[in-house]
Amino acid sequence: MIEWTGEDVESNIQEEEATVLYVQTPMCGTCQLAKRMLTVVEAALELTVGTVNLNYAPYLAERYEIESVPCLLVFKRGIVAKRMYAFQSVDFIYNELQKLDIFPKK
């Protein structure tokens, strides 16, 4: 995962065909567990996940309608294609991202 600032988030969303953004806060235990699961999914799908600490970019919560953390946002051509709050398992996250059909198939 790559740590992004709020400005990095905006530029990556606009420049990339598909962008995966993990929104978290460092003191959130659930966020830390979800981050470990996402690291496995990131390697399995060979994609790059950007992560942002919502404490340093609170305006993103309103802009992208983030209700709580952890939150995984998947953007397709700058538009939110998927918003996830439940990180049930590595397999669940992997399958949910595969359903979007925006990442290269293996």
FENKA-V623664 format. One line per field, one symbol per residue. ss: DSSP state (A for helix, B for strand, O for the rest). burial: + if it has 9 or more other ideal C-beta (glycine too) atoms within 8 Angstrom, else -. A space follows every 50 residues. Layout:
BEGIN
ss->???
burial->???
END
This chain:
BEGIN
ss->OBBOOAAAAAAAAAAOOBBBBBBBOOOOAAAAAAAAAAAAAAAAAOOOBB BBBAAAOOAAAAAOOOOOOOBBBBBBOOBBBBBBOOOOOAAAAAAAAAAO OOOOOO
burial->+--+-+-++--++----++++++++--+-++++++-++++++--+---++ ++++--+--++--+-+--++++++++---++++++-+--+-+++-+++-+ --+---
END
